[in-house]
């Protein structure tokens, strides 16, 4: 799952040569803007067939937060 999520995140950042872990901070480590984050969430919803409400989006600080949400809501 981390590999699939990394591919989506890399589409929304200018940083192309870095490794994401579950502890990577979404905005700080990736350089994504809040708009990029919203676009990423739309792709995550499609890729993993989950619906991410705005309330949950506000809790996403790390890549691990996104992975846990997906695992808990499949």
Secondary structure as the mmCIF struct_conf table of DSSP 4:
data_model
#
loop_
_struct_conf.conf_type_id
_struct_conf.id
_struct_conf.beg_label_comp_id
_struct_conf.beg_label_asym_id
_struct_conf.beg_label_seq_id
_struct_conf.end_label_comp_id
_struct_conf.end_label_asym_id
_struct_conf.end_label_seq_id
HELX_RH_AL_P HELX_RH_AL_P1 UNK A 2 UNK A 11
TURN_TY1_P TURN_TY1_P1 UNK A 12 UNK A 12
BEND BEND1 UNK A 14 UNK A 14
BEND BEND2 UNK A 17 UNK A 17
TURN_TY1_P TURN_TY1_P2 UNK A 22 UNK A 23
STRN STRN1 UNK A 25 UNK A 25
HELX_RH_AL_P HELX_RH_AL_P2 UNK A 26 UNK A 30
HELX_RH_AL_P HELX_RH_AL_P3 UNK A 34 UNK A 48
TURN_TY1_P TURN_TY1_P3 UNK A 49 UNK A 49
HELX_RH_AL_P HELX_RH_AL_P4 UNK A 54 UNK A 57
TURN_TY1_P TURN_TY1_P4 UNK A 58 UNK A 59
STRN STRN2 UNK A 62 UNK A 62
HELX_RH_AL_P HELX_RH_AL_P5 UNK A 63 UNK A 72
TURN_TY1_P TURN_TY1_P5 UNK A 73 UNK A 73
#
